[in-house]
Amino acid sequence: MQTQPDRGESIVAPQTLFTMNSPFVIDQSVFVTELKDFQSITDDRRRISWLSERLLQRTHAGAEVGRVLLFANRQRRMTAKIKRPDRLGSLWPLVAQSLMMSNEFLYVD
């Protein structure tokens, strides 16, 4: 047996597709954004920081917040065009799910 001090990181399509289509992952992204702590935050940047702290167990750097905010704003425009009455029509579960789809979320150091 050979020990491996570090696991190489890779993202393969099935891994990403699983997190994108998994009912469990979708439900968890909705759940985390329905928590009272999250709902009480009104500022988008603070919401992104809160999600990062809960899902990635770290604070986002300034540039990262900007990229997630850009994604959120694009999704906001898209979801505004699609009127969905259910909870999946909300922007924030999509943002949470995108963090759950990140390489960082899939690997534990």
Biopython code that builds the backbone (N, CA, C, O; Angstrom):
import numpy as np
from Bio.PDB.StructureBuilder import StructureBuilder

atoms = [
    (1, "MET", "N", (0.839, -1.180, 0.000)),
    (1, "MET", "CA", (0.000, 0.000, 0.000)),
    (1, "MET", "C", (0.879, 1.236, 0.000)),
    (1, "MET", "O", (1.906, 1.287, 0.676)),
    (2, "GLN", "N", (0.470, 2.208, -0.750)),
    (2, "GLN", "CA", (1.214, 3.453, -0.849)),
    (2, "GLN", "C", (0.372, 4.582, -0.283)),
    (2, "GLN", "O", (-0.818, 4.672, -0.584)),
    (3, "THR", "N", (0.962, 5.438, 0.524)),
    (3, "THR", "CA", (0.232, 6.580, 1.069)),
    (3, "THR", "C", (0.255, 7.724, 0.080)),
    (3, "THR", "O", (1.170, 7.849, -0.734)),
    (4, "GLN", "N", (-0.744, 8.539, 0.162)),
    (4, "GLN", "CA", (-0.867, 9.686, -0.730)),
    (4, "GLN", "C", (-1.113, 10.917, 0.142)),
    (4, "GLN", "O", (-2.207, 11.060, 0.687)),
    (5, "PRO", "N", (-0.125, 11.813, 0.292)),
    (5, "PRO", "CA", (-0.304, 12.962, 1.177)),
    (5, "PRO", "C", (-1.306, 13.982, 0.655)),
    (5, "PRO", "O", (-1.955, 14.670, 1.443)),
    (6, "ASP", "N", (-1.437, 14.085, -0.645)),
    (6, "ASP", "CA", (-2.353, 15.043, -1.250)),
    (6, "ASP", "C", (-3.165, 14.352, -2.325)),
    (6, "ASP", "O", (-2.653, 13.503, -3.054)),
    (7, "ARG", "N", (-4.411, 14.712, -2.417)),
    (7, "ARG", "CA", (-5.254, 14.192, -3.488)),
    (7, "ARG", "C", (-5.288, 15.245, -4.594)),
    (7, "ARG", "O", (-5.551, 16.420, -4.337)),
    (8, "GLY", "N", (-5.027, 14.821, -5.796)),
    (8, "GLY", "CA", (-5.085, 15.743, -6.922)),
    (8, "GLY", "C", (-6.513, 16.204, -7.149)),
    (8, "GLY", "O", (-7.458, 15.425, -7.022)),
    (9, "GLU", "N", (-6.659, 17.468, -7.483)),
    (9, "GLU", "CA", (-7.992, 18.010, -7.731)),
    (9, "GLU", "C", (-8.345, 17.888, -9.196)),
    (9, "GLU", "O", (-7.528, 18.160, -10.076)),
    (10, "SER", "N", (-9.555, 17.482, -9.440)),
    (10, "SER", "CA", (-10.052, 17.443, -10.813)),
    (10, "SER", "C", (-11.563, 17.567, -10.777)),
    (10, "SER", "O", (-12.221, 17.150, -9.824)),
    (11, "ILE", "N", (-12.073, 18.128, -11.796)),
    (11, "ILE", "CA", (-13.519, 18.207, -11.957)),
    (11, "ILE", "C", (-13.829, 17.522, -13.275)),
    (11, "ILE", "O", (-13.289, 17.867, -14.326)),
    (12, "VAL", "N", (-14.693, 16.568, -13.189)),
    (12, "VAL", "CA", (-15.124, 15.880, -14.399)),
    (12, "VAL", "C", (-16.602, 16.178, -14.599)),
    (12, "VAL", "O", (-17.318, 16.473, -13.642)),
    (13, "ALA", "N", (-17.045, 16.101, -15.812)),
    (13, "ALA", "CA", (-18.429, 16.464, -16.137)),
    (13, "ALA", "C", (-19.456, 15.733, -15.282)),
    (13, "ALA", "O", (-20.379, 16.386, -14.795)),
    (14, "PRO", "N", (-19.360, 14.420, -15.065)),
    (14, "PRO", "CA", (-20.384, 13.745, -14.251)),
    (14, "PRO", "C", (-20.490, 14.301, -12.837)),
    (14, "PRO", "O", (-21.578, 14.353, -12.264)),
    (15, "GLN", "N", (-19.353, 14.717, -12.276)),
    (15, "GLN", "CA", (-19.354, 15.291, -10.932)),
    (15, "GLN", "C", (-20.163, 16.588, -10.905)),
    (15, "GLN", "O", (-21.005, 16.777, -10.027)),
    (16, "THR", "N", (-19.915, 17.457, -11.842)),
    (16, "THR", "CA", (-20.620, 18.722, -11.916)),
    (16, "THR", "C", (-22.084, 18.519, -12.263)),
    (16, "THR", "O", (-22.958, 19.170, -11.690)),
    (17, "LEU", "N", (-22.352, 17.629, -13.190)),
    (17, "LEU", "CA", (-23.748, 17.358, -13.561)),
    (17, "LEU", "C", (-24.527, 16.778, -12.390)),
    (17, "LEU", "O", (-25.710, 17.074, -12.221)),
    (18, "PHE", "N", (-23.870, 15.955, -11.584)),
    (18, "PHE", "CA", (-24.543, 15.406, -10.407)),
    (18, "PHE", "C", (-24.976, 16.524, -9.466)),
    (18, "PHE", "O", (-26.127, 16.556, -9.032)),
    (19, "THR", "N", (-24.069, 17.438, -9.149)),
    (19, "THR", "CA", (-24.416, 18.517, -8.218)),
    (19, "THR", "C", (-25.412, 19.494, -8.826)),
    (19, "THR", "O", (-26.164, 20.148, -8.103)),
    (20, "MET", "N", (-25.419, 19.596, -10.149)),
    (20, "MET", "CA", (-26.358, 20.500, -10.801)),
    (20, "MET", "C", (-27.770, 19.912, -10.833)),
    (20, "MET", "O", (-28.747, 20.654, -10.727)),
    (21, "ASN", "N", (-27.888, 18.607, -10.977)),
    (21, "ASN", "CA", (-29.190, 17.969, -11.157)),
    (21, "ASN", "C", (-29.685, 17.182, -9.954)),
    (21, "ASN", "O", (-30.821, 16.709, -9.958)),
    (22, "SER", "N", (-28.881, 17.035, -8.951)),
    (22, "SER", "CA", (-29.243, 16.223, -7.798)),
    (22, "SER", "C", (-30.367, 16.878, -6.977)),
    (22, "SER", "O", (-30.224, 18.018, -6.537)),
    (23, "PRO", "N", (-31.476, 16.164, -6.770)),
    (23, "PRO", "CA", (-32.547, 16.719, -5.917)),
    (23, "PRO", "C", (-32.038, 17.040, -4.510)),
    (23, "PRO", "O", (-32.477, 18.014, -3.900)),
    (24, "PHE", "N", (-31.116, 16.228, -3.997)),
    (24, "PHE", "CA", (-30.574, 16.478, -2.664)),
    (24, "PHE", "C", (-29.825, 17.807, -2.630)),
    (24, "PHE", "O", (-30.034, 18.613, -1.723)),
    (25, "VAL", "N", (-28.960, 18.038, -3.603)),
    (25, "VAL", "CA", (-28.182, 19.285, -3.652)),
    (25, "VAL", "C", (-29.115, 20.477, -3.841)),
    (25, "VAL", "O", (-28.935, 21.514, -3.201)),
    (26, "ILE", "N", (-30.095, 20.337, -4.702)),
    (26, "ILE", "CA", (-31.063, 21.420, -4.927)),
    (26, "ILE", "C", (-31.829, 21.718, -3.643)),
    (26, "ILE", "O", (-31.988, 22.881, -3.272)),
    (27, "ASP", "N", (-32.305, 20.676, -2.964)),
    (27, "ASP", "CA", (-33.028, 20.875, -1.702)),
    (27, "ASP", "C", (-32.152, 21.545, -0.653)),
    (27, "ASP", "O", (-32.621, 22.413, 0.083)),
    (28, "GLN", "N", (-30.888, 21.153, -0.579)),
    (28, "GLN", "CA", (-29.992, 21.749, 0.405)),
    (28, "GLN", "C", (-29.709, 23.219, 0.080)),
    (28, "GLN", "O", (-29.571, 24.039, 0.987)),
    (29, "SER", "N", (-29.623, 23.548, -1.193)),
    (29, "SER", "CA", (-29.383, 24.946, -1.567)),
    (29, "SER", "C", (-30.603, 25.808, -1.228)),
    (29, "SER", "O", (-30.459, 26.965, -0.835)),
    (30, "VAL", "N", (-31.799, 25.243, -1.380)),
    (30, "VAL", "CA", (-33.014, 25.958, -0.988)),
    (30, "VAL", "C", (-33.062, 26.082, 0.532)),
    (30, "VAL", "O", (-33.353, 27.153, 1.066)),
    (31, "PHE", "N", (-32.775, 24.982, 1.223)),
    (31, "PHE", "CA", (-32.836, 24.978, 2.686)),
    (31, "PHE", "C", (-31.939, 26.047, 3.295)),
    (31, "PHE", "O", (-32.372, 26.804, 4.165)),
    (32, "VAL", "N", (-30.690, 26.111, 2.840)),
    (32, "VAL", "CA", (-29.746, 27.051, 3.438)),
    (32, "VAL", "C", (-30.184, 28.498, 3.214)),
    (32, "VAL", "O", (-29.912, 29.361, 4.049)),
    (33, "THR", "N", (-30.851, 28.768, 2.107)),
    (33, "THR", "CA", (-31.289, 30.140, 1.833)),
    (33, "THR", "C", (-32.635, 30.468, 2.472)),
    (33, "THR", "O", (-33.081, 31.614, 2.422)),
    (34, "GLU", "N", (-33.278, 29.480, 3.065)),
    (34, "GLU", "CA", (-34.523, 29.730, 3.793)),
    (34, "GLU", "C", (-34.302, 29.875, 5.300)),
    (34, "GLU", "O", (-35.251, 30.104, 6.050)),
    (35, "LEU", "N", (-33.061, 29.743, 5.736)),
    (35, "LEU", "CA", (-32.754, 29.924, 7.153)),
    (35, "LEU", "C", (-32.984, 31.379, 7.554)),
    (35, "LEU", "O", (-32.733, 32.294, 6.769)),
    (36, "LYS", "N", (-33.461, 31.586, 8.774)),
    (36, "LYS", "CA", (-33.763, 32.943, 9.247)),
    (36, "LYS", "C", (-32.543, 33.854, 9.202)),
    (36, "LYS", "O", (-32.653, 35.029, 8.854)),
    (37, "ASP", "N", (-31.387, 33.313, 9.554)),
    (37, "ASP", "CA", (-30.161, 34.126, 9.527)),
    (37, "ASP", "C", (-29.903, 34.676, 8.135)),
    (37, "ASP", "O", (-29.548, 35.844, 7.979)),
    (38, "PHE", "N", (-30.081, 33.835, 7.122)),
    (38, "PHE", "CA", (-29.857, 34.276, 5.749)),
    (38, "PHE", "C", (-30.937, 35.256, 5.322)),
    (38, "PHE", "O", (-30.639, 36.288, 4.720)),
    (39, "GLN", "N", (-32.183, 34.942, 5.627)),
    (39, "GLN", "CA", (-33.306, 35.784, 5.223)),
    (39, "GLN", "C", (-33.240, 37.182, 5.834)),
    (39, "GLN", "O", (-33.757, 38.138, 5.256)),
    (40, "SER", "N", (-32.610, 37.302, 6.995)),
    (40, "SER", "CA", (-32.537, 38.610, 7.662)),
    (40, "SER", "C", (-31.526, 39.549, 6.994)),
    (40, "SER", "O", (-31.531, 40.750, 7.263)),
    (41, "ILE", "N", (-30.673, 39.023, 6.139)),
    (41, "ILE", "CA", (-29.669, 39.838, 5.451)),
    (41, "ILE", "C", (-30.294, 40.420, 4.185)),
    (41, "ILE", "O", (-30.895, 39.694, 3.393)),
    (42, "THR", "N", (-30.150, 41.718, 3.998)),
    (42, "THR", "CA", (-30.747, 42.359, 2.820)),
    (42, "THR", "C", (-29.715, 42.767, 1.777)),
    (42, "THR", "O", (-30.060, 42.970, 0.613)),
    (43, "ASP", "N", (-28.468, 42.886, 2.175)),
    (43, "ASP", "CA", (-27.398, 43.305, 1.261)),
    (43, "ASP", "C", (-26.842, 42.088, 0.517)),
    (43, "ASP", "O", (-26.497, 41.082, 1.137)),
    (44, "ASP", "N", (-26.756, 42.184, -0.817)),
    (44, "ASP", "CA", (-26.283, 41.066, -1.632)),
    (44, "ASP", "C", (-24.866, 40.630, -1.266)),
    (44, "ASP", "O", (-24.588, 39.434, -1.180)),
    (45, "ARG", "N", (-23.982, 41.580, -1.052)),
    (45, "ARG", "CA", (-22.595, 41.236, -0.704)),
    (45, "ARG", "C", (-22.534, 40.495, 0.632)),
    (45, "ARG", "O", (-21.765, 39.545, 0.778)),
    (46, "ARG", "N", (-23.323, 40.915, 1.585)),
    (46, "ARG", "CA", (-23.344, 40.231, 2.884)),
    (46, "ARG", "C", (-23.950, 38.837, 2.750)),
    (46, "ARG", "O", (-23.521, 37.904, 3.429)),
    (47, "ARG", "N", (-24.947, 38.692, 1.877)),
    (47, "ARG", "CA", (-25.532, 37.360, 1.642)),
    (47, "ARG", "C", (-24.495, 36.415, 1.041)),
    (47, "ARG", "O", (-24.406, 35.250, 1.428)),
    (48, "ILE", "N", (-23.718, 36.924, 0.098)),
    (48, "ILE", "CA", (-22.673, 36.103, -0.517)),
    (48, "ILE", "C", (-21.632, 35.703, 0.524)),
    (48, "ILE", "O", (-21.197, 34.551, 0.559)),
    (49, "SER", "N", (-21.237, 36.634, 1.358)),
    (49, "SER", "CA", (-20.271, 36.328, 2.418)),
    (49, "SER", "C", (-20.827, 35.301, 3.389)),
    (49, "SER", "O", (-20.109, 34.399, 3.820)),
    (50, "TRP", "N", (-22.104, 35.431, 3.737)),
    (50, "TRP", "CA", (-22.738, 34.486, 4.659)),
    (50, "TRP", "C", (-22.742, 33.079, 4.054)),
    (50, "TRP", "O", (-22.406, 32.107, 4.731)),
    (51, "LEU", "N", (-23.123, 32.976, 2.772)),
    (51, "LEU", "CA", (-23.135, 31.667, 2.107)),
    (51, "LEU", "C", (-21.731, 31.069, 2.051)),
    (51, "LEU", "O", (-21.550, 29.872, 2.271)),
    (52, "SER", "N", (-20.753, 31.899, 1.759)),
    (52, "SER", "CA", (-19.376, 31.416, 1.699)),
    (52, "SER", "C", (-18.921, 30.878, 3.048)),
    (52, "SER", "O", (-18.289, 29.825, 3.127)),
    (53, "GLU", "N", (-19.245, 31.606, 4.102)),
    (53, "GLU", "CA", (-18.840, 31.170, 5.440)),
    (53, "GLU", "C", (-19.514, 29.856, 5.818)),
    (53, "GLU", "O", (-18.890, 29.002, 6.449)),
    (54, "ARG", "N", (-20.771, 29.685, 5.443)),
    (54, "ARG", "CA", (-21.491, 28.466, 5.806)),
    (54, "ARG", "C", (-21.133, 27.280, 4.915)),
    (54, "ARG", "O", (-20.998, 26.156, 5.398)),
    (55, "LEU", "N", (-20.982, 27.530, 3.620)),
    (55, "LEU", "CA", (-20.771, 26.424, 2.687)),
    (55, "LEU", "C", (-19.296, 26.084, 2.476)),
    (55, "LEU", "O", (-18.946, 24.911, 2.349)),
    (56, "LEU", "N", (-18.441, 27.084, 2.438)),
    (56, "LEU", "CA", (-17.025, 26.846, 2.175)),
    (56, "LEU", "C", (-16.170, 26.960, 3.428)),
    (56, "LEU", "O", (-14.973, 26.677, 3.404)),
    (57, "GLN", "N", (-16.795, 27.376, 4.522)),
    (57, "GLN", "CA", (-16.118, 27.517, 5.815)),
    (57, "GLN", "C", (-14.966, 28.519, 5.768)),
    (57, "GLN", "O", (-13.936, 28.344, 6.418)),
    (58, "ARG", "N", (-15.171, 29.574, 4.979)),
    (58, "ARG", "CA", (-14.181, 30.647, 4.929)),
    (58, "ARG", "C", (-14.843, 31.897, 4.386)),
    (58, "ARG", "O", (-15.929, 31.842, 3.810)),
    (59, "THR", "N", (-14.175, 33.025, 4.575)),
    (59, "THR", "CA", (-14.698, 34.267, 4.015)),
    (59, "THR", "C", (-14.228, 34.401, 2.576)),
    (59, "THR", "O", (-13.145, 33.939, 2.218)),
    (60, "HIS", "N", (-15.036, 35.024, 1.776)),
    (60, "HIS", "CA", (-14.676, 35.280, 0.383)),
    (60, "HIS", "C", (-13.744, 36.476, 0.320)),
    (60, "HIS", "O", (-13.890, 37.432, 1.082)),
    (61, "ALA", "N", (-12.800, 36.418, -0.579)),
    (61, "ALA", "CA", (-11.952, 37.578, -0.853)),
    (61, "ALA", "C", (-12.762, 38.561, -1.691)),
    (61, "ALA", "O", (-13.766, 38.179, -2.293)),
    (62, "GLY", "N", (-12.343, 39.808, -1.735)),
    (62, "GLY", "CA", (-13.084, 40.855, -2.439)),
    (62, "GLY", "C", (-13.399, 40.526, -3.889)),
    (62, "GLY", "O", (-14.524, 40.731, -4.345)),
    (63, "ALA", "N", (-12.406, 40.015, -4.618)),
    (63, "ALA", "CA", (-12.616, 39.685, -6.032)),
    (63, "ALA", "C", (-13.619, 38.545, -6.188)),
    (63, "ALA", "O", (-14.409, 38.533, -7.133)),
    (64, "GLU", "N", (-13.587, 37.587, -5.259)),
    (64, "GLU", "CA", (-14.529, 36.467, -5.315)),
    (64, "GLU", "C", (-15.959, 36.950, -5.114)),
    (64, "GLU", "O", (-16.873, 36.504, -5.807)),
    (65, "VAL", "N", (-16.147, 37.845, -4.184)),
    (65, "VAL", "CA", (-17.477, 38.399, -3.940)),
    (65, "VAL", "C", (-17.980, 39.083, -5.206)),
    (65, "VAL", "O", (-19.148, 38.948, -5.572)),
    (66, "GLY", "N", (-17.093, 39.818, -5.870)),
    (66, "GLY", "CA", (-17.464, 40.489, -7.108)),
    (66, "GLY", "C", (-17.910, 39.514, -8.186)),
    (66, "GLY", "O", (-18.884, 39.772, -8.893)),
    (67, "ARG", "N", (-17.197, 38.386, -8.317)),
    (67, "ARG", "CA", (-17.571, 37.389, -9.332)),
    (67, "ARG", "C", (-18.905, 36.735, -8.998)),
    (67, "ARG", "O", (-19.737, 36.532, -9.882)),
    (68, "VAL", "N", (-19.109, 36.405, -7.731)),
    (68, "VAL", "CA", (-20.384, 35.797, -7.330)),
    (68, "VAL", "C", (-21.510, 36.818, -7.483)),
    (68, "VAL", "O", (-22.619, 36.460, -7.879)),
    (69, "LEU", "N", (-21.235, 38.080, -7.174)),
    (69, "LEU", "CA", (-22.234, 39.137, -7.345)),
    (69, "LEU", "C", (-22.597, 39.306, -8.815)),
    (69, "LEU", "O", (-23.767, 39.505, -9.142)),
    (70, "LEU", "N", (-21.623, 39.229, -9.694)),
    (70, "LEU", "CA", (-21.880, 39.291, -11.131)),
    (70, "LEU", "C", (-22.791, 38.131, -11.557)),
    (70, "LEU", "O", (-23.750, 38.330, -12.301)),
    (71, "PHE", "N", (-22.480, 36.919, -11.077)),
    (71, "PHE", "CA", (-23.327, 35.754, -11.356)),
    (71, "PHE", "C", (-24.734, 35.986, -10.817)),
    (71, "PHE", "O", (-25.717, 35.716, -11.508)),
    (72, "ALA", "N", (-24.834, 36.485, -9.588)),
    (72, "ALA", "CA", (-26.138, 36.729, -8.973)),
    (72, "ALA", "C", (-26.957, 37.737, -9.776)),
    (72, "ALA", "O", (-28.153, 37.540, -9.991)),
    (73, "ASN", "N", (-26.321, 38.801, -10.213)),
    (73, "ASN", "CA", (-27.036, 39.817, -10.997)),
    (73, "ASN", "C", (-27.503, 39.269, -12.341)),
    (73, "ASN", "O", (-28.600, 39.584, -12.803)),
    (74, "ARG", "N", (-26.660, 38.446, -12.963)),
    (74, "ARG", "CA", (-27.084, 37.821, -14.222)),
    (74, "ARG", "C", (-28.254, 36.868, -13.986)),
    (74, "ARG", "O", (-29.203, 36.839, -14.769)),
    (75, "GLN", "N", (-28.183, 36.098, -12.919)),
    (75, "GLN", "CA", (-29.274, 35.182, -12.602)),
    (75, "GLN", "C", (-30.544, 35.943, -12.238)),
    (75, "GLN", "O", (-31.647, 35.501, -12.563)),
    (76, "ARG", "N", (-30.398, 37.069, -11.575)),
    (76, "ARG", "CA", (-31.553, 37.894, -11.212)),
    (76, "ARG", "C", (-32.285, 38.345, -12.481)),
    (76, "ARG", "O", (-33.514, 38.314, -12.543)),
    (77, "ARG", "N", (-31.520, 38.761, -13.480)),
    (77, "ARG", "CA", (-32.137, 39.168, -14.753)),
    (77, "ARG", "C", (-32.833, 37.986, -15.424)),
    (77, "ARG", "O", (-33.927, 38.131, -15.969)),
    (78, "MET", "N", (-32.196, 36.819, -15.382)),
    (78, "MET", "CA", (-32.782, 35.620, -16.006)),
    (78, "MET", "C", (-34.049, 35.180, -15.269)),
    (78, "MET", "O", (-35.060, 34.877, -15.903)),
    (79, "THR", "N", (-33.997, 35.143, -13.930)),
    (79, "THR", "CA", (-35.158, 34.682, -13.164)),
    (79, "THR", "C", (-36.304, 35.680, -13.239)),
    (79, "THR", "O", (-37.464, 35.302, -13.077)),
    (80, "ALA", "N", (-35.994, 36.952, -13.484)),
    (80, "ALA", "CA", (-37.056, 37.953, -13.629)),
    (80, "ALA", "C", (-37.868, 37.690, -14.895)),
    (80, "ALA", "O", (-39.064, 37.974, -14.943)),
    (81, "LYS", "N", (-37.216, 37.149, -15.909)),
    (81, "LYS", "CA", (-37.903, 36.840, -17.163)),
    (81, "LYS", "C", (-38.761, 35.576, -17.052)),
    (81, "LYS", "O", (-39.759, 35.430, -17.757)),
    (82, "ILE", "N", (-38.362, 34.673, -16.168)),
    (82, "ILE", "CA", (-39.076, 33.407, -16.003)),
    (82, "ILE", "C", (-39.859, 33.485, -14.706)),
    (82, "ILE", "O", (-39.275, 33.420, -13.624)),
    (83, "LYS", "N", (-41.140, 33.620, -14.798)),
    (83, "LYS", "CA", (-41.983, 33.738, -13.605)),
    (83, "LYS", "C", (-42.313, 32.345, -13.083)),
    (83, "LYS", "O", (-43.199, 31.669, -13.606)),
    (84, "ARG", "N", (-41.589, 31.920, -12.043)),
    (84, "ARG", "CA", (-41.840, 30.618, -11.432)),
    (84, "ARG", "C", (-42.458, 30.865, -10.062)),
    (84, "ARG", "O", (-41.888, 31.595, -9.251)),
    (85, "PRO", "N", (-43.595, 30.279, -9.799)),
    (85, "PRO", "CA", (-44.242, 30.503, -8.515)),
    (85, "PRO", "C", (-43.599, 29.734, -7.364)),
    (85, "PRO", "O", (-43.825, 30.065, -6.200)),
    (86, "ASP", "N", (-42.811, 28.726, -7.671)),
    (86, "ASP", "CA", (-42.237, 27.909, -6.606)),
    (86, "ASP", "C", (-40.936, 28.503, -6.083)),
    (86, "ASP", "O", (-40.442, 29.504, -6.601)),
    (87, "ARG", "N", (-40.399, 27.880, -5.067)),
    (87, "ARG", "CA", (-39.187, 28.378, -4.425)),
    (87, "ARG", "C", (-37.957, 28.278, -5.306)),
    (87, "ARG", "O", (-36.965, 28.957, -5.039)),
    (88, "LEU", "N", (-37.985, 27.459, -6.342)),
    (88, "LEU", "CA", (-36.835, 27.312, -7.227)),
    (88, "LEU", "C", (-36.666, 28.513, -8.143)),
    (88, "LEU", "O", (-35.619, 28.665, -8.771)),
    (89, "GLY", "N", (-37.680, 29.369, -8.231)),
    (89, "GLY", "CA", (-37.574, 30.567, -9.045)),
    (89, "GLY", "C", (-36.750, 31.650, -8.380)),
    (89, "GLY", "O", (-36.495, 32.695, -8.979)),
    (90, "SER", "N", (-36.331, 31.412, -7.148)),
    (90, "SER", "CA", (-35.557, 32.393, -6.408)),
    (90, "SER", "C", (-34.091, 32.390, -6.852)),
    (90, "SER", "O", (-33.547, 31.354, -7.235)),
    (91, "LEU", "N", (-33.488, 33.528, -6.794)),
    (91, "LEU", "CA", (-32.094, 33.707, -7.164)),
    (91, "LEU", "C", (-31.136, 33.021, -6.201)),
    (91, "LEU", "O", (-30.182, 32.381, -6.644)),
    (92, "TRP", "N", (-31.358, 33.134, -4.916)),
    (92, "TRP", "CA", (-30.358, 32.740, -3.934)),
    (92, "TRP", "C", (-30.108, 31.240, -3.849)),
    (92, "TRP", "O", (-28.964, 30.850, -3.617)),
    (93, "PRO", "N", (-31.105, 30.375, -4.022)),
    (93, "PRO", "CA", (-30.764, 28.949, -4.084)),
    (93, "PRO", "C", (-29.816, 28.631, -5.245)),
    (93, "PRO", "O", (-28.979, 27.735, -5.130)),
    (94, "LEU", "N", (-29.939, 29.356, -6.360)),
    (94, "LEU", "CA", (-29.026, 29.151, -7.484)),
    (94, "LEU", "C", (-27.606, 29.564, -7.119)),
    (94, "LEU", "O", (-26.641, 28.901, -7.502)),
    (95, "VAL", "N", (-27.484, 30.655, -6.382)),
    (95, "VAL", "CA", (-26.166, 31.107, -5.949)),
    (95, "VAL", "C", (-25.571, 30.084, -4.980)),
    (95, "VAL", "O", (-24.400, 29.722, -5.098)),
    (96, "ALA", "N", (-26.377, 29.618, -4.025)),
    (96, "ALA", "CA", (-25.891, 28.611, -3.075)),
    (96, "ALA", "C", (-25.490, 27.335, -3.800)),
    (96, "ALA", "O", (-24.460, 26.738, -3.488)),
    (97, "GLN", "N", (-26.292, 26.920, -4.758)),
    (97, "GLN", "CA", (-25.982, 25.720, -5.511)),
    (97, "GLN", "C", (-24.691, 25.898, -6.312)),
    (97, "GLN", "O", (-23.907, 24.956, -6.429)),
    (98, "SER", "N", (-24.463, 27.072, -6.854)),
    (98, "SER", "CA", (-23.220, 27.304, -7.611)),
    (98, "SER", "C", (-22.003, 27.164, -6.700)),
    (98, "SER", "O", (-20.960, 26.670, -7.128)),
    (99, "LEU", "N", (-22.132, 27.598, -5.445)),
    (99, "LEU", "CA", (-21.023, 27.415, -4.505)),
    (99, "LEU", "C", (-20.838, 25.938, -4.178)),
    (99, "LEU", "O", (-19.714, 25.466, -4.011)),
    (100, "MET", "N", (-21.960, 25.208, -4.089)),
    (100, "MET", "CA", (-21.878, 23.772, -3.826)),
    (100, "MET", "C", (-21.291, 23.005, -5.010)),
    (100, "MET", "O", (-20.792, 21.892, -4.847)),
    (101, "MET", "N", (-21.350, 23.593, -6.181)),
    (101, "MET", "CA", (-20.794, 22.966, -7.374)),
    (101, "MET", "C", (-19.307, 23.286, -7.545)),
    (101, "MET", "O", (-18.655, 22.751, -8.442)),
    (102, "SER", "N", (-18.785, 24.139, -6.705)),
    (102, "SER", "CA", (-17.388, 24.548, -6.855)),
    (102, "SER", "C", (-16.440, 23.419, -6.481)),
    (102, "SER", "O", (-16.776, 22.539, -5.689)),
    (103, "ASN", "N", (-15.276, 23.463, -7.053)),
    (103, "ASN", "CA", (-14.233, 22.487, -6.764)),
    (103, "ASN", "C", (-13.878, 22.505, -5.280)),
    (103, "ASN", "O", (-13.624, 21.460, -4.680)),
    (104, "GLU", "N", (-13.863, 23.674, -4.709)),
    (104, "GLU", "CA", (-13.521, 23.830, -3.301)),
    (104, "GLU", "C", (-14.507, 23.115, -2.379)),
    (104, "GLU", "O", (-14.120, 22.552, -1.355)),
    (105, "PHE", "N", (-15.768, 23.146, -2.753)),
    (105, "PHE", "CA", (-16.795, 22.490, -1.940)),
    (105, "PHE", "C", (-16.681, 20.963, -2.015)),
    (105, "PHE", "O", (-16.978, 20.267, -1.044)),
    (106, "LEU", "N", (-16.257, 20.457, -3.148)),
    (106, "LEU", "CA", (-16.206, 19.014, -3.356)),
    (106, "LEU", "C", (-15.026, 18.331, -2.690)),
    (106, "LEU", "O", (-15.050, 17.117, -2.488)),
    (107, "TYR", "N", (-13.985, 19.093, -2.343)),
    (107, "TYR", "CA", (-12.787, 18.529, -1.730)),
    (107, "TYR", "C", (-12.590, 19.084, -0.329)),
    (107, "TYR", "O", (-12.784, 20.274, -0.084)),
    (108, "VAL", "N", (-12.205, 18.212, 0.576)),
    (108, "VAL", "CA", (-11.911, 18.618, 1.939)),
    (108, "VAL", "C", (-10.400, 18.557, 2.132)),
    (108, "VAL", "O", (-9.778, 17.519, 1.905)),
    (109, "ASP", "N", (-9.818, 19.670, 2.550)),
    (109, "ASP", "CA", (-8.366, 19.685, 2.803)),
    (109, "ASP", "C", (-8.109, 19.380, 4.258)),
    (109, "ASP", "O", (-6.955, 19.342, 4.687)),
]
sb = StructureBuilder()
sb.init_structure("model")
sb.init_model(0)
sb.init_chain("A")
sb.init_seg("    ")
for serial, (resi, resn, name, xyz) in enumerate(atoms, 1):
    if name == "N":
        sb.init_residue(resn, " ", resi, " ")
    sb.init_atom(name, np.array(xyz, "f"), 0.0, 1.0, " ", f" {name:<3s}", serial, name[0])
structure = sb.get_structure()
